[in-house]
Amino acid sequence: MEMEFKDFLIKEYRISEKSARDYVGRLNGIIARGIYQGEKGITPSMNAAIKREFPNSKGHYLLTLERFIDFQLQKEY
């Protein structure tokens, strides 16, 4: 799944391979901390948990989660 998400990011957002790998790393951190568990949207508690767990991220973790959920929803269709 990581490879699919990385490829999606490169194609959809025209970012570099390294940037896409950074997204995958951030996503793994979000999942490892139990913040994301397959939801189809970002809940207020998820948003708060991301801000609490990654206070210096400048919004990168939230953006990562938004793009991953978008990726998951597009895969369903």
Backbone as CSV, one residue per row, in Angstrom:
resi,resn,N_x,N_y,N_z,CA_x,CA_y,CA_z,C_x,C_y,C_z
1,MET,0.827,-1.190,0.000,0.000,0.000,0.000,0.871,1.254,0.000
2,GLU,2.004,1.204,0.724,2.873,2.380,0.759,3.305,2.797,-0.637
3,MET,3.642,1.813,-1.463,4.104,2.115,-2.821,2.987,2.760,-3.629
4,GLU,1.772,2.267,-3.460,0.648,2.846,-4.192,0.416,4.292,-3.780
5,PHE,0.480,4.564,-2.480,0.264,5.923,-1.982,1.365,6.839,-2.504
6,LYS,2.595,6.369,-2.471,3.722,7.166,-2.966,3.535,7.487,-4.443
7,ASP,3.173,6.499,-5.222,2.952,6.719,-6.660,1.797,7.690,-6.902
8,PHE,0.742,7.560,-6.111,-0.400,8.471,-6.200,0.050,9.912,-5.958
9,LEU,0.840,10.118,-4.920,1.314,11.469,-4.593,2.146,12.058,-5.733
10,ILE,3.039,11.269,-6.260,3.914,11.742,-7.346,3.081,12.137,-8.555
11,LYS,2.110,11.301,-8.887,1.284,11.553,-10.071,0.278,12.684,-9.841
12,GLU,-0.446,12.621,-8.733,-1.538,13.554,-8.470,-1.049,14.959,-8.119
13,TYR,0.011,15.031,-7.326,0.464,16.327,-6.830,1.790,16.778,-7.441
14,ARG,2.306,15.954,-8.337,3.562,16.256,-9.045,4.689,16.647,-8.088
15,ILE,4.884,15.799,-7.095,5.962,16.026,-6.144,7.091,15.042,-6.424
16,SER,8.239,15.300,-5.838,9.406,14.448,-6.073,9.282,13.124,-5.317
17,GLU,10.106,12.190,-5.703,10.164,10.886,-5.040,10.490,11.069,-3.552
18,LYS,11.443,11.933,-3.239,11.835,12.157,-1.851,10.669,12.741,-1.051
19,SER,9.977,13.711,-1.605,8.828,14.295,-0.911,7.754,13.238,-0.673
20,ALA,7.523,12.391,-1.657,6.528,11.328,-1.512,6.947,10.356,-0.409
21,ARG,8.244,10.044,-0.325,8.731,9.164,0.751,8.523,9.831,2.111
22,ASP,8.699,11.157,2.177,8.450,11.893,3.425,6.988,11.743,3.845
23,TYR,6.077,11.844,2.876,4.649,11.656,3.164,4.405,10.264,3.747
24,VAL,4.995,9.259,3.130,4.793,7.883,3.594,5.327,7.734,5.018
25,GLY,6.472,8.345,5.293,7.025,8.292,6.647,6.115,8.962,7.663
26,ARG,5.572,10.110,7.298,4.641,10.798,8.200,3.381,9.960,8.416
27,LEU,2.870,9.364,7.344,1.681,8.523,7.463,1.951,7.355,8.407
28,ASN,3.109,6.734,8.265,3.453,5.616,9.150,3.484,6.063,10.605
29,GLY,3.968,7.278,10.869,3.978,7.811,12.228,2.576,8.025,12.764
30,ILE,1.701,8.520,11.911,0.303,8.745,12.309,-0.367,7.414,12.649
31,ILE,-0.141,6.420,11.817,-0.753,5.107,12.035,-0.146,4.442,13.269
32,ALA,1.169,4.539,13.427,1.849,3.903,14.564,1.351,4.454,15.899
33,ARG,0.966,5.712,15.920,0.466,6.316,17.157,-1.038,6.071,17.348
34,GLY,-1.654,5.359,16.432,-3.069,5.013,16.570,-4.022,6.161,16.275
35,ILE,-3.521,7.206,15.633,-4.369,8.364,15.333,-5.333,8.054,14.192
36,TYR,-4.837,7.352,13.180,-5.672,7.021,12.022,-5.922,5.526,12.007
37,GLN,-7.196,5.156,11.878,-7.557,3.738,11.863,-8.559,3.427,10.762
38,GLY,-8.357,4.065,9.613,-9.199,3.759,8.462,-10.410,4.641,8.270
39,GLU,-10.517,5.708,9.038,-11.660,6.603,8.888,-11.689,7.224,7.492
40,LYS,-12.880,7.666,7.099,-13.041,8.274,5.767,-13.008,9.798,5.826
41,GLY,-12.642,10.338,6.959,-12.530,11.769,7.136,-11.753,12.065,8.402
42,ILE,-11.350,13.311,8.548,-10.591,13.709,9.727,-11.561,14.241,10.776
43,THR,-11.547,13.595,11.919,-12.418,14.009,13.010,-11.719,15.089,13.842
44,PRO,-12.477,15.844,14.615,-11.849,16.841,15.498,-10.827,16.211,16.459
45,SER,-11.116,15.013,16.943,-10.166,14.369,17.863,-8.890,13.945,17.137
46,MET,-8.998,13.536,15.891,-7.800,13.200,15.108,-6.963,14.453,14.880
47,ASN,-7.629,15.545,14.542,-6.948,16.811,14.318,-6.201,17.232,15.582
48,ALA,-6.855,17.130,16.722,-6.231,17.500,17.999,-5.053,16.586,18.322
49,ALA,-5.216,15.293,18.054,-4.136,14.339,18.332,-2.912,14.625,17.463
50,ILE,-3.136,14.966,16.211,-2.015,15.289,15.323,-1.292,16.535,15.829
51,LYS,-2.050,17.546,16.204,-1.431,18.772,16.717,-0.670,18.517,18.015
52,ARG,-1.192,17.610,18.842,-0.538,17.281,20.109,0.727,16.438,19.871
53,GLU,0.641,15.439,18.999,1.753,14.511,18.770,2.864,15.106,17.905
54,PHE,2.486,15.998,17.011,3.464,16.570,16.074,3.373,18.099,16.100
55,PRO,3.711,18.723,17.217,3.484,20.167,17.364,4.319,21.044,16.428
56,ASN,5.431,20.542,15.939,6.316,21.364,15.097,6.219,21.028,13.619
57,SER,5.147,20.384,13.220,5.062,19.874,11.847,4.634,20.900,10.813
58,LYS,4.211,22.092,11.252,3.753,23.135,10.330,2.618,22.643,9.424
59,GLY,1.802,21.733,9.920,0.657,21.250,9.152,0.948,20.094,8.213
60,HIS,2.198,19.643,8.155,2.540,18.571,7.222,1.825,17.258,7.529
61,TYR,1.672,16.943,8.809,1.030,15.677,9.162,-0.459,15.712,8.830
62,LEU,-1.086,16.832,9.077,-2.505,16.964,8.743,-2.708,16.868,7.227
63,LEU,-1.864,17.526,6.472,-1.939,17.458,5.010,-1.705,16.030,4.529
64,THR,-0.752,15.343,5.144,-0.492,13.948,4.786,-1.740,13.109,4.976
65,LEU,-2.394,13.284,6.120,-3.597,12.501,6.394,-4.719,12.854,5.425
66,GLU,-4.883,14.132,5.124,-5.901,14.548,4.149,-5.652,13.876,2.797
67,ARG,-4.407,13.889,2.360,-4.093,13.299,1.050,-4.216,11.785,1.072
68,PHE,-3.905,11.145,2.197,-4.060,9.703,2.271,-5.535,9.318,2.226
69,ILE,-6.372,10.050,2.929,-7.813,9.763,2.898,-8.348,9.978,1.487
70,ASP,-7.897,11.021,0.821,-8.277,11.257,-0.578,-7.859,10.071,-1.448
71,PHE,-6.646,9.585,-1.245,-6.140,8.418,-1.969,-7.023,7.195,-1.712
72,GLN,-7.377,6.965,-0.447,-8.218,5.819,-0.104,-9.595,5.925,-0.773
73,LEU,-10.157,7.113,-0.748,-11.496,7.302,-1.354,-11.443,7.109,-2.872
74,GLN,-10.396,7.594,-3.513,-10.265,7.418,-4.971,-10.077,5.954,-5.338
75,LYS,-9.406,5.194,-4.470,-9.213,3.765,-4.739,-10.527,3.002,-4.721
76,GLU,-11.498,3.510,-3.962,-12.784,2.822,-3.852,-13.594,2.912,-5.134
77,TYR,-13.305,3.899,-5.979,-14.097,4.096,-7.196,-13.391,3.629,-8.415
